[in-house]
Amino acid sequence: NSKVIQTPRYLVKGQGQKAKMRCIPEKGHPVVFWYQQNKNNEFKFLINFQNQEVLQQIDMTEKRFSAECPSNSPCSLEIQSSEAGDSALYLCASSSFTGASAETLYFGSGTRLTVL
Amino acid sequence: QQQVRQSPQSLTVWEGETAILNCSYEDSTFDYFPWYRLFPGESPALLIAIRPVSNKKEDGRFTIFFNKREKKLSLHITDSQPGDSATYFCAASGQTGFASALTFGSGTKVIVLP
């Protein structure tokens, strides 16, 4: 069973409000990914970190989201001004990453965001 | 533009039959292809994965067949069991040596009837 912990499980916000979700990666995993999964089951990669540094992020994330993975604190993903289209399941995943090849992702249970 | 495509969207088989799930991809630099399985109410979890150095990877009743030339792969579940009922996601990534993100397909929902 995955030990990636995401909170809250459900989040309801009005349009224009901030929406913040948190993720505690599996112990010892330096790499953290955030994905958005829509109602059609499509995964959209948002951002990933190695230790505290951003590795990759998409344009949308750069403009409307803020994310961080501070040492000794949960990682967080925050939508600065929620839009109806942001309603989705937000999945956090962590990976051990040895540097040699792609590693298994361990997913949390997700935060389901509903923007009214 | 969806870089990883899966078909069918859903699949129903009888217990004991072989379920065949298809996946194709666009990016020829992809070099790692994991399949993740999602049971209702749980988190996606890695089931089996393959790299292009092989054209087949087997793990128990689960086998990946890979065709690099056609950029296609398939997951075969032999002797399907009701407990295999889940949504299966094909994924792909490239740039080994870098923690690059996986690109996921939209999944195939498998129902195994007893």
Interface residues (C-beta under 8 A of the other chain):
Chain A: S2 V4 V31 F33 Y35 N40 N41 E42 F43 F45 N48 Q50 L55 Q56 L91 S95 F97 G99 A100 S101 A102 E103 T104 L105 Y106 F107 G108 S109 G110
Chain B: Q2 Y32 P34 Y36 E42 S43 P44 A45 L46 A49 T87 F89 S93 T96 G97 F98 A99 S100 A101 L102 T103 F104 S106 G107
